[in-house]
Amino acid sequence: MADINWILVILGTTAGFFLLAFVLLYPVYRFMRREEDVAQDWTKESIARRQQRRGGDGASAPPPPAGGTSGEA
């Protein structure tokens, strides 16, 4: 009888752990998926597609903002 109680405690603890992990990590998963979708809008192909739809070749695009990080040292 005592062994059954320990098994129930172990099973309950394990189920609770996985439930808590799901509840805490699911919003993070949704956020990451949303960010991946937004990042797809900034690939070179999608930027070129948008420029073609607008009829421009990118020459008329405004210059990037000054003071940004451009990788220059």
C-alpha positions as CSV (number, residue, x, y, z in Angstrom):
1,M,0.0,0.0,0.0
2,A,2.8,2.4,0.8
3,D,4.4,1.8,-2.6
4,I,1.2,2.8,-4.3
5,N,1.3,6.1,-2.5
6,W,4.8,6.9,-3.6
7,I,4.0,6.0,-7.2
8,L,1.0,8.4,-7.0
9,V,3.2,11.2,-5.6
10,I,5.8,10.6,-8.3
11,L,3.2,10.6,-11.1
12,G,1.4,13.7,-9.7
13,T,4.7,15.5,-9.4
14,T,5.8,14.6,-12.9
15,A,2.4,15.6,-14.4
16,G,2.5,18.9,-12.5
17,F,6.0,19.6,-13.6
18,F,5.1,19.1,-17.3
19,L,1.9,21.1,-16.9
20,L,3.8,24.0,-15.3
21,A,6.5,23.9,-18.0
22,F,3.9,24.0,-20.7
23,V,2.0,26.9,-19.0
24,L,5.2,28.9,-18.7
25,L,6.9,28.1,-22.0
26,Y,3.9,28.3,-24.4
27,P,3.8,32.1,-24.4
28,V,7.5,32.1,-25.2
29,Y,6.9,29.7,-28.1
30,R,4.1,31.9,-29.5
31,F,6.4,35.0,-29.2
32,M,9.2,33.3,-31.0
33,R,6.9,32.1,-33.8
34,R,5.6,35.7,-34.2
35,E,9.1,37.1,-34.4
36,E,10.1,34.5,-37.0
37,D,7.1,35.6,-39.1
38,V,8.1,39.2,-38.8
39,A,11.7,38.4,-39.7
40,Q,10.5,36.8,-42.9
41,D,9.3,40.2,-44.0
42,W,12.9,41.4,-43.9
43,T,14.6,38.9,-46.1
44,K,16.3,40.1,-49.3
45,E,13.7,38.3,-51.4
46,S,10.7,39.8,-49.7
47,I,12.2,43.3,-49.7
48,A,12.9,42.9,-53.5
49,R,9.3,41.7,-54.0
50,R,7.9,44.7,-52.2
51,Q,10.0,47.1,-54.2
52,Q,8.9,45.5,-57.5
53,R,5.3,45.8,-56.4
54,R,5.8,49.5,-55.8
55,G,7.5,49.8,-59.1
56,G,10.8,51.1,-57.7
57,D,14.3,49.7,-57.8
58,G,15.3,50.9,-54.4
59,A,17.0,54.0,-55.7
60,S,14.2,56.2,-54.5
61,A,14.2,54.7,-51.0
62,P,15.1,57.1,-48.2
63,P,18.6,56.8,-46.8
64,P,19.0,54.9,-43.6
65,P,18.8,56.9,-40.4
66,A,22.1,58.5,-39.3
67,G,23.7,57.3,-36.1
68,G,22.7,53.7,-36.4
69,T,25.1,50.8,-36.1
70,S,26.5,50.2,-39.5
71,G,29.4,48.0,-38.4
72,E,32.0,50.7,-39.0
73,A,34.7,51.2,-36.4
